[in-house]
Amino acid sequence: MANNDTTVERGKALDVAINQIENQFGKGSIMRLGETGGRLAVNAIPSGSLSLDMALGIGGVPRGRVIEVYGAESTGKSTLANHITGEAQRLGGTAAYIDAEHALHPDYAERCGVNVDDLLISQPDNAEQALEITEYLVRSGAVDVTIVDSVAALVPRAEIEGDMGDSHMGLQARLMSQALRKLTAAMSRSNSSVVFINQIREKIGVVFGNPEVTPGGRALKFYSSVRIELRRVEAIKHGTEVVGNRVRARVVKNKVAPPFRTAEFDIMFNGGISKEGDLLDLGTTMDIVRKTGSFYSYGDTRLGQGREQGKEFLRGHSDIAGEIEAAIRGISAGREPEKNNASEEVSGDGEGNAGV
């Protein structure tokens, strides 16, 4: 009986506390998790690669979150960002591109599916300007995704105004930390994503372990809900001419699905991520497309000899490509994508608690 009385008193005290909080900070400042309903669902923007969407676990990069894409030079970081931009626009959204590297190629972006006429672009003078513009766009609630290309190219105003050789220890890291503290809450409220592209550097004097590290300090690693590492696997050749790269993407951190999954896809120099290559690879893995020797076939339809012929056939037969994609999505919805062994090497920044 005494326990029941105590429970009732605690319940009344909690109701009083909740009322006081709501009076002080407004309705909705605190609530039970079950009362939030559908707002708990994590929506996604497709990445442009079906295999990467499956590796991410929710069908793309999450909305309202910070995403970091990093890797060595020429691994497809900007290409992936272009495809995310194009997919956001295709879904009826608005996209912005903060081109700190001053290297956006409009024609190539258009080939990746970006509507360049509607794309908001800024080429800021310094890091402070870039991050303030990003904050304004996020707080507007009218932009679905903002690409920042790249963190390494965000030069603080003090460094620009200083002389060559001046030391500015930790200035960029402090700036990123402050910006992310301000951005994350606004992003969650506006359901707007920010994709930070980053490069890699090497720490001096590392004997054991991976010496690679990303610029901009540690804050971005902590605030990112998803971190994607890109590595070039091999060159794709047409005869002796190199026409693209085979790229491996590893999800080294994921707060919305299990981490450490990998995906491989083709990036062609004349058109970005090859959707047809993804369909062939996933279709073969799931036994939707049959591979006999070097020949690919779908049902009674011969797709071609070799991957390049198979890709060319699917490019010219969108109906068959659509059937294969529908079958892949149906199977992936019914079963979990294959998970890679989590004991494999972890990112060089020592991030073993990905997904936490």
C-alpha positions as CSV (number, residue, x, y, z in Angstrom):
1,M,0.0,0.0,0.0
2,A,2.8,2.3,0.9
3,N,4.5,1.6,-2.4
4,N,1.3,2.6,-4.3
5,D,1.1,5.8,-2.4
6,T,4.7,6.6,-3.2
7,T,4.1,5.8,-6.9
8,V,1.1,8.2,-7.0
9,E,3.1,10.9,-5.3
10,R,5.9,10.5,-7.7
11,G,3.5,10.7,-10.6
12,K,2.0,13.9,-9.3
13,A,5.4,15.4,-8.7
14,L,6.4,14.5,-12.3
15,D,3.2,16.1,-13.7
16,V,4.0,19.3,-11.7
17,A,7.6,19.3,-13.0
18,I,6.4,18.8,-16.6
19,N,3.8,21.7,-16.3
20,Q,6.5,24.0,-14.9
21,I,8.9,23.1,-17.8
22,E,6.2,23.7,-20.4
23,N,5.2,27.0,-18.7
24,Q,8.8,28.1,-18.7
25,F,10.0,26.9,-22.1
26,G,6.8,26.3,-24.1
27,K,4.5,23.5,-25.1
28,G,6.5,20.5,-26.5
29,S,9.7,21.4,-24.8
30,I,9.4,18.0,-23.0
31,M,7.2,15.0,-23.8
32,R,7.1,11.3,-23.6
33,L,8.9,9.6,-26.5
34,G,5.7,7.7,-27.5
35,E,3.8,10.9,-27.9
36,T,6.2,12.1,-30.7
37,G,4.6,9.5,-33.1
38,G,5.7,9.6,-36.7
39,R,8.4,12.2,-36.1
40,L,10.7,9.4,-34.9
41,A,10.9,7.9,-38.4
42,V,14.2,8.6,-40.1
43,N,13.6,9.6,-43.7
44,A,16.4,9.4,-46.3
45,I,17.7,10.9,-49.5
46,P,18.9,8.3,-52.0
47,S,22.7,8.4,-52.6
48,G,22.5,7.6,-56.3
49,S,23.9,4.1,-55.8
50,L,21.5,1.3,-55.0
51,S,24.3,-0.8,-53.3
52,L,25.3,2.1,-51.1
53,D,21.6,2.8,-50.2
54,M,21.4,-0.8,-49.0
55,A,24.6,-0.5,-47.1
56,L,23.4,2.6,-45.3
57,G,20.4,0.6,-44.1
58,I,17.6,3.2,-44.6
59,G,17.7,3.7,-48.4
60,G,20.1,6.6,-48.5
61,V,21.6,9.4,-46.3
62,P,19.4,10.5,-43.4
63,R,17.5,13.7,-43.5
64,G,18.1,16.3,-40.7
65,R,21.6,14.9,-39.9
66,V,25.3,15.6,-40.5
67,I,27.0,13.3,-43.0
68,E,30.7,13.2,-43.7
69,V,32.1,11.7,-47.0
70,Y,35.9,11.4,-47.0
71,G,38.6,9.7,-48.9
72,A,41.8,10.2,-51.0
73,E,41.9,12.2,-54.1
74,S,39.8,11.1,-57.1
75,T,37.8,8.6,-55.2
76,G,34.4,10.0,-56.2
77,K,33.6,12.2,-53.2
78,S,32.2,15.2,-55.2
79,T,30.5,12.7,-57.6
80,L,28.6,11.1,-54.7
81,A,27.7,14.6,-53.5
82,N,26.4,15.5,-56.9
83,H,24.2,12.4,-57.0
84,I,22.8,13.1,-53.6
85,T,22.0,16.6,-54.7
86,G,20.3,15.3,-57.9
87,E,18.3,12.8,-55.9
88,A,17.1,15.5,-53.5
89,Q,16.0,17.7,-56.4
90,R,14.3,14.7,-58.2
91,L,12.2,14.2,-55.0
92,G,11.0,17.8,-55.4
93,G,13.5,19.3,-52.9
94,T,15.9,22.2,-53.0
95,A,19.7,21.8,-52.8
96,A,22.6,24.1,-52.1
97,Y,26.3,23.7,-52.8
98,I,28.9,25.5,-50.8
99,D,31.9,25.3,-53.2
100,A,34.8,26.2,-51.0
101,E,37.2,24.5,-53.4
102,H,35.9,26.6,-56.3
103,A,35.9,23.4,-58.4
104,L,32.3,22.6,-59.2
105,H,31.9,21.4,-62.8
106,P,28.4,22.3,-63.9
107,D,28.4,20.1,-67.0
108,Y,29.5,17.0,-65.0
109,A,27.1,17.8,-62.2
110,E,24.3,17.9,-64.8
111,R,25.4,14.5,-66.1
112,C,25.1,13.2,-62.5
113,G,21.5,14.3,-62.4
114,V,21.8,17.8,-60.9
115,N,19.4,20.4,-62.1
116,V,22.0,23.1,-62.3
117,D,19.5,25.9,-63.1
118,D,17.8,25.4,-59.7
119,L,20.9,24.6,-57.7
120,L,21.9,27.3,-55.1
121,I,25.6,27.8,-55.2
122,S,28.0,29.8,-53.1
123,Q,31.7,30.3,-53.4
124,P,32.6,31.8,-50.1
125,D,35.7,34.0,-49.3
126,N,36.5,32.3,-46.0
127,A,35.4,29.5,-43.6
128,E,33.3,31.8,-41.4
129,Q,31.3,33.0,-44.4
130,A,30.8,29.4,-45.7
131,L,29.5,28.2,-42.3
132,E,27.3,31.2,-41.7
133,I,25.7,30.7,-45.2
134,T,25.1,27.1,-44.3
135,E,23.5,28.0,-41.1
136,Y,21.1,30.5,-42.8
137,L,20.1,27.9,-45.3
138,V,19.5,25.2,-42.7
139,R,17.5,27.6,-40.5
140,S,15.3,28.6,-43.4
141,G,13.7,25.2,-43.4
142,A,13.4,25.4,-47.2
143,V,16.6,23.6,-48.2
144,D,16.7,19.8,-48.2
145,V,20.4,19.2,-48.5
146,T,23.5,21.4,-48.4
147,I,26.8,20.2,-49.7
148,V,30.0,21.7,-48.2
149,D,32.9,20.9,-50.5
150,S,35.2,20.6,-48.7
151,V,36.1,20.9,-45.0
152,A,39.8,21.0,-45.8
153,A,39.2,24.0,-48.1
154,L,37.5,26.1,-45.4
155,V,40.2,28.7,-44.7
156,P,39.6,30.8,-41.5
157,R,39.6,34.6,-42.1
158,A,42.6,35.1,-39.8
159,E,44.6,32.7,-41.9
160,I,43.7,34.5,-45.1
161,E,44.6,37.9,-43.6
162,G,47.8,36.6,-42.1
163,D,51.2,36.0,-43.9
164,M,52.5,32.8,-45.4
165,G,54.1,30.7,-42.7
166,D,52.0,32.1,-39.8
167,S,50.8,29.4,-37.4
168,H,47.1,29.1,-36.6
169,M,47.0,26.1,-34.3
170,G,43.6,24.5,-34.0
171,L,41.7,27.5,-35.6
172,Q,39.8,25.5,-38.2
173,A,39.0,22.8,-35.6
174,R,37.5,25.4,-33.2
175,L,35.5,26.9,-36.0
176,M,34.1,23.6,-37.0
177,S,33.2,22.7,-33.4
178,Q,31.3,26.0,-32.9
179,A,29.5,25.7,-36.2
180,L,28.4,22.1,-35.6
181,R,27.1,23.0,-32.1
182,K,24.9,25.6,-33.7
183,L,23.8,23.6,-36.8
184,T,22.7,20.2,-35.3
185,A,19.6,21.4,-33.5
186,A,18.5,23.6,-36.4
187,M,19.0,20.7,-38.8
188,S,16.8,18.4,-36.8
189,R,14.0,20.9,-36.6
190,S,14.2,21.8,-40.3
191,N,14.8,18.2,-41.5
192,S,17.7,19.6,-43.6
193,S,20.8,17.5,-44.2
194,V,24.4,18.9,-44.5
195,V,26.9,16.7,-46.3
196,F,30.5,17.6,-45.5
197,I,33.1,16.4,-48.0
198,N,36.5,15.9,-46.4
199,Q,40.0,14.9,-47.5
200,I,42.6,12.8,-45.7
201,R,46.0,13.7,-44.3
202,E,48.7,11.6,-42.6
203,K,50.0,11.9,-39.1
204,I,53.7,12.1,-38.7
205,G,55.6,9.5,-36.8
206,V,52.9,6.8,-36.7
207,V,54.6,3.4,-36.6
208,F,51.6,1.1,-35.8
209,G,48.1,1.5,-37.1
210,N,46.6,3.7,-39.8
211,P,48.3,7.1,-40.0
212,E,45.4,8.7,-42.0
213,V,43.4,11.4,-40.4
214,T,40.7,13.8,-41.6
215,P,41.3,17.6,-41.3
216,G,39.0,19.9,-39.3
217,G,39.4,18.4,-35.8
218,R,37.3,15.7,-34.0
219,A,34.0,17.5,-33.8
220,L,32.8,16.5,-37.2
221,K,33.4,12.8,-36.4
222,F,31.2,13.1,-33.3
223,Y,28.4,15.1,-34.8
224,S,28.1,13.1,-38.0
225,S,25.3,10.5,-38.0
226,V,26.9,8.8,-41.0
227,R,30.5,8.7,-42.1
228,I,31.3,7.2,-45.5
229,E,34.9,6.3,-46.5
230,L,35.6,6.0,-50.2
231,R,38.5,4.0,-51.7
232,R,39.4,3.4,-55.3
233,V,39.6,-0.3,-56.0
234,E,40.6,-0.4,-59.7
235,A,40.4,1.4,-63.0
236,I,37.7,0.5,-65.5
237,K,39.1,0.3,-69.0
238,H,37.7,0.2,-72.4
239,G,40.5,-1.4,-74.3
240,T,43.6,0.6,-73.2
241,E,41.6,3.7,-72.3
242,V,40.6,4.3,-68.6
243,V,36.9,5.3,-68.6
244,G,36.1,5.1,-64.9
245,N,36.9,3.8,-61.5
246,R,35.6,1.0,-59.3
247,V,35.0,2.5,-55.9
248,R,34.5,0.9,-52.5
249,A,32.4,2.8,-49.9
250,R,32.6,1.7,-46.3
251,V,30.1,3.1,-43.7
252,V,32.5,3.6,-40.8
253,K,29.9,5.2,-38.6
254,N,26.1,4.9,-38.7
255,K,23.7,6.1,-36.0
256,V,20.6,5.1,-38.0
257,A,21.5,1.5,-39.0
258,P,24.2,-1.1,-38.3
259,P,27.7,0.3,-39.3
260,F,30.7,-1.3,-41.1
261,R,28.8,-2.3,-44.2
262,T,30.5,-1.9,-47.6
263,A,29.3,-1.3,-51.1
264,E,31.1,-1.3,-54.4
265,F,30.0,0.6,-57.5
266,D,31.3,2.0,-60.8
267,I,32.0,5.7,-61.3
268,M,32.3,6.6,-65.0
269,F,34.1,9.7,-66.1
270,N,31.4,10.7,-68.5
271,G,28.3,10.1,-66.3
272,G,29.0,9.5,-62.6
273,I,27.8,6.5,-60.7
274,S,26.7,3.7,-63.0
275,K,23.2,2.6,-62.0
276,E,23.4,-0.3,-64.5
277,G,26.6,-1.6,-63.0
278,D,24.8,-1.7,-59.6
279,L,21.9,-3.6,-61.1
280,L,24.2,-6.2,-62.6
281,D,26.3,-6.7,-59.4
282,L,23.3,-6.8,-57.0
283,G,21.2,-8.8,-59.5
284,T,24.0,-11.4,-59.8
285,T,24.5,-11.6,-56.0
286,M,20.7,-12.1,-55.4
287,D,20.4,-14.6,-58.2
288,I,18.1,-12.3,-60.2
289,V,20.6,-12.0,-63.0
290,R,22.3,-15.2,-64.1
291,K,26.0,-15.2,-64.9
292,T,27.4,-18.1,-67.0
293,G,31.1,-17.6,-67.6
294,S,31.3,-14.1,-68.9
295,F,27.7,-13.9,-70.1
296,Y,24.9,-12.2,-68.3
297,S,21.2,-13.1,-68.7
298,Y,17.9,-12.2,-67.1
299,G,15.3,-14.9,-67.5
300,D,15.4,-15.8,-71.2
301,T,16.9,-12.4,-72.2
302,R,20.7,-12.4,-73.0
303,L,22.1,-9.1,-71.6
304,G,25.6,-9.5,-73.1
305,Q,29.1,-10.8,-72.7
306,G,31.0,-9.0,-69.9
307,R,29.9,-6.3,-67.6
308,E,30.3,-3.4,-70.0
309,Q,28.0,-5.0,-72.6
310,G,25.5,-5.9,-69.9
311,K,25.5,-2.3,-68.7
312,E,25.1,-1.0,-72.2
313,F,22.1,-3.4,-72.8
314,L,20.4,-2.2,-69.5
315,R,21.0,1.4,-70.5
316,G,19.1,0.9,-73.7
317,H,16.3,-1.2,-72.2
318,S,14.9,0.7,-69.3
319,D,12.0,-1.7,-68.9
320,I,14.2,-4.6,-68.1
321,A,16.4,-2.5,-65.9
322,G,13.3,-1.4,-64.0
323,E,12.2,-5.0,-63.5
324,I,15.6,-6.0,-62.1
325,E,15.6,-2.9,-59.8
326,A,12.1,-3.7,-58.5
327,A,13.2,-7.3,-57.8
328,I,16.3,-6.2,-56.0
329,R,14.3,-3.7,-53.8
330,G,11.7,-6.4,-53.1
331,I,14.4,-8.9,-51.9
332,S,16.3,-6.3,-49.9
333,A,13.1,-5.2,-48.2
334,G,12.4,-8.7,-47.1
335,R,15.9,-9.5,-45.8
336,E,18.8,-7.7,-44.3
337,P,21.7,-6.8,-46.7
338,E,24.8,-8.9,-46.0
339,K,26.8,-7.5,-43.1
340,N,30.5,-7.3,-43.2
341,N,32.6,-8.6,-40.4
342,A,32.8,-5.8,-37.8
343,S,36.2,-7.0,-36.7
344,E,37.8,-5.8,-40.0
345,E,40.0,-2.8,-39.8
346,V,38.4,0.3,-38.4
347,S,38.8,3.8,-39.8
348,G,42.3,5.3,-39.2
349,D,40.8,7.8,-36.7
350,G,40.3,5.0,-34.2
351,E,36.5,5.2,-34.4
352,G,35.6,1.7,-33.1
353,N,32.3,2.8,-31.5
354,A,30.6,3.6,-34.8
355,G,26.8,3.7,-34.6
356,V,26.8,4.8,-31.0
